[in-house]
Amino acid sequence: MRKSRADEFLEFASARTGHLFRSACLLTSGDTHLAEDLTQETLGRMYAMWGRMARIGNPAAYAQTVLVRTFLSHQRRRSATERPLGELPDRAPENGEDPALRIALLDALAGLAPKDRAVVVLRYWEDRSIEETADALHVSSAAVRTRSVRALAKLRQRLGGSIAEFATR
Amino acid sequence: MPLNEGSPHDDAPREGFEEELGAVLRSTGEGFSVEGRRELVSGGLTRGRRRLVRRRLAVTGGALALAAVGIGGVYGGSLLGTGGASTSAGVAGSPKPAPGDKVGSAEGVGPAEAQIPVKDIAAVIQANTPSGQWQFENPEGKGQSALGIYDDGGGKAAVSVGLYRSAGGDGEAGAGQVECPSKVHVPFDKCTSGTLPGGDRLMVIQGYEYPDKREDTKNWRAVLLTKDGFLVDASEWNAPAQKGAEVTRENPPFTATQLKALVTADGWRPLLKQLPKLPKTDTPAGAMPGETGGPEIQSTMRSLLPKGLRVTDRDGDYGYGFLVVDDGKGKSLFEINVQPRMGDVAHQLYGSGDVTTLPDGRRVKVTQGTAEKGGSGVVSWTVDTMTADGFRVVVSSLNAGGHRQDATRAEPALTIEQLKTIALSPKWLKAPKN
C-alpha cells in the first residue's frame, strides 16, 4: 500500500518542526510562546494544503516561507503583543558559546522592524538569495537590498565589537 | 541546518560582519530546543484540521446555507486566496476582498490571486443591472470579486459578484455549484437549476442569509457555470450588508430574471480570462488526506441501511454523508462523518458520557439528547466510534427530516442498536480513501 498523505505529512512535520521553531524564535526575537504559536499555525497551513503539495517542489522551503508570511501577518494584526526576550534560549550554553552575545543578538533583532527582521532571518539564517527573499516577502529585490543594508547597519551598531570577538574565537 | 558559507546562489560574497552575523544567528537559533515541545506537531495537526473544517464550512456549509454542495476546494482556494481564512466564512454570502489583509497570501495555497481591477467588475455589474445608485467597496483594488451597495430608491441593498474557475475546468466539481441544495440543510423559498442553450448551467436560488432565518435578511443568488469551466456567482440582499444590518426592503432588488441576465452577461468573458489557472492536483480539491469521498460514503450508508427504509434525499462530501429516510412513519435525517486520524482528540470525544470500549480497542459513545440545531421536539441520537488508531465513524439520526425542522415522529427511524451496527461496520475501514 502506498504511504498515505497523512503519513507523509506527519513525517514531514516531524522532520521540519525543529527548524521551523528555531526560525520562529529568531523571527520573534526570542518569544518562544509566540514562536510555538507561529510554528503550529505554519504546520496547520501546510497540513491544509498538503493535498496540493505534490506540485510544489520543496515543501521544506515552502514551509519556511509560510512561516515568515504568517509571522508578518501576525505582526500587522497585533503590533503590540510581541514580548521581546520573553524567554532566553533554553539550552545550556556549550563550550565556546556566549550567552551574553545571544541575548545581545535577540535584543538587537527585537530592535528591527518585523520585515527587516524577516529579511535578516531569510538571508542569514535560511541562506536565501536576495531574489528568493524578495519572492518570499512579496517585495522587490531592491526593497530587500534596502532593508538588508538598513538592518545590517542597525545590528552592527548594536552588536559592535562583541560579534567580531565571538566570531574569531 | 542552514549553511551560510559558499552559498551558490548568493548575490555577492559575504564578508566580515555578514559572515559573523550568520554564525551568531546559527548559534543562537540552534540554542532553541524543541525538546519537550511535542505539542508543536500535534497542535499543528489540530490547527490544520480545523482549518480544513473551516474551509469546508466556508465552502460547503456556506454554500449549503445558500446553494450548492460538493464543491471542493477550488472555490475555497480562490476565496482563501482573496480574502484569507477569516473572510472566507462569508463564502456563500459574498467573497469580499479584504484590502490590506494579506493573510490570504500567507496561505500560499493553490491558485495565485486574481488581479482583476474591482472597477472592471463593478462596471459589468452596473452595465447589466437596472439603473440605480452604486457604491463599491475598494474600487481601486484588485481581486476577483466586487461588493457594492445598490440603491434604486426602494432601499439600499448589498450586491456582490465573484468570478472563479471551477475545479480544473472539469464539470463534476463545479457542477455541485449549480445544483439546488437539499432543504435538509437550508431553507429557501425557490430554487431553479438547469442547462442553458449553448451548454452553460445556471442555478438561481432565493434563500436567506441565516439558515435558521433568525433575521429577515434574504439572500438571492445566481450561479453560472460556463461549459469551459468558469463560475460567475452573483448575490444580492435586502439589506445594505450581508450580516448585521437591518433589512431595508422586503426583497432584494433584482428579480430572478435580472440576476440571470447579470451572471450570463457577455461582459464577464474578458474578465474571466484573467483568472489565474488552477494548479493541477492529484488529491481532489477539498479532500483531506485519508478521507473517503461523498459518493462512496453514501453508497456505503445505503448498503448498511436496515430493510424497510425508503431514502427520500441524500448527499455528501468528503468525510460526510447524509440520507433522509422514511419507514412510513415520517422522515428522519441520518448523517455520518468518517474521519481518519482523530486519535489526538480522542480524550475530548470519549472522556465523558456513555462510553464503552470493545475488545478490539474501539471506543463507542452513545448520546441521546435534544438536537443542537433546534427544531421543535427534535431529538438527536448519536453513536460515536473510534478505532484504537484514531479512525472515527460517527453516525446520528434525528426524528426530523432536516436540521432546524420540526419533529416528524417521536423517535429517529434508526434505533441505537442499528446506528451502532452501521457505525461499527468494517465497510468503513475498507472504503476507498484519498
Interface residues (C-beta under 8 A of the other chain):
Chain A: S4 R5 A6 E8 F9 L10 A13 S14 T17 G18 H19 F21 R22 S23 C25 L26 T32 A35 E36 T39 Q40 E41 T42 L43 G44 R45 M46 Y47 A48 M49 W50 G51 R52 A54 R55 Y62 T65 V66 R69 T70 L72 S73 R76 R77 P89 D90 R91 P93 E97 L101 R102 L105 L106 V120 V121 Y124 W125 E126 D127 S129 I130 E131 E132 H138 L152 L155 R156 L159 I163 A164 F166 A167
Chain B: M1 P2 L3 N4 S7 H9 D10 D11 F17 E18 E19 E20 L21 G22 A23 V24 L25 R26 S27 T28 G29 E30 G31 F32 S33 V34 R37 E39 L40 V41 G43 G44 L45 T46 R47 G48 R49 R50 R51 L52 R55 G73 D101 K102 V103 S105 A106 E107 G108 V109 G110 P279 K280 T281 D282 T283 P284 A285 A287 M288 P289 G290 P340 R341 K433 N434
